[in-house]
Amino acid sequence: MDRAEFMALEAPRKAEALNAFIDEGKTQKEAMDAIGVSLKDLMSTQVLFSKAEGRFFAKAVGGYSNFHDDSTGEAAK
């Protein structure tokens, strides 16, 4: 798999692809190098590496959150 194919995948599939290299005994850096992605690429797609577990995982964070009491948009600025 090349970088373009990898970047087209959804985050959980990206983590699975990288973890396949981990299962082969490669390190985090070796797995990333095998596909040609950087840490910046992974962070932008919400794929992270857990040092405690030694595996990649997808973090499903996104969307819009309004932390104000007034969600009408008419709150004093």
Backbone hydrogen bonds, N-H to C=O, Kabsch-Sander energy under -0.5 kcal/mol:
donor,donor_aa,acceptor,acceptor_aa,energy
6,F,2,D,-2.3
7,M,3,R,-2.9
8,A,4,A,-1.1
9,L,5,E,-0.5
9,L,6,F,-1.4
13,R,10,E,-0.7
14,K,10,E,-2.0
15,A,11,A,-2.3
16,E,12,P,-1.9
17,A,13,R,-2.4
18,L,14,K,-2.3
19,N,15,A,-2.6
20,A,16,E,-1.4
21,F,17,A,-0.8
21,F,18,L,-0.7
22,I,18,L,-1.5
23,D,19,N,-2.6
24,E,20,A,-0.9
25,G,22,I,-1.7
26,K,21,F,-2.2
31,A,27,T,-2.5
32,M,28,Q,-2.2
33,D,29,K,-2.6
34,A,30,E,-2.0
35,I,31,A,-0.9
35,I,32,M,-0.5
36,G,32,M,-2.1
37,V,32,M,-2.1
42,L,38,S,-1.9
43,M,39,L,-2.6
44,S,40,K,-2.1
45,T,41,D,-1.0
46,Q,43,M,-1.2
47,V,42,L,-2.8
48,L,46,Q,-0.5
48,L,57,F,-2.9
50,S,55,R,-3.1
51,K,49,F,-0.7
54,G,50,S,-2.6
55,R,50,S,-1.1
57,F,48,L,-2.8
59,K,46,Q,-3.1
60,A,58,A,-0.7
61,V,59,K,-1.6
67,F,65,S,-0.6
71,S,69,D,-0.9
73,G,70,D,-0.5
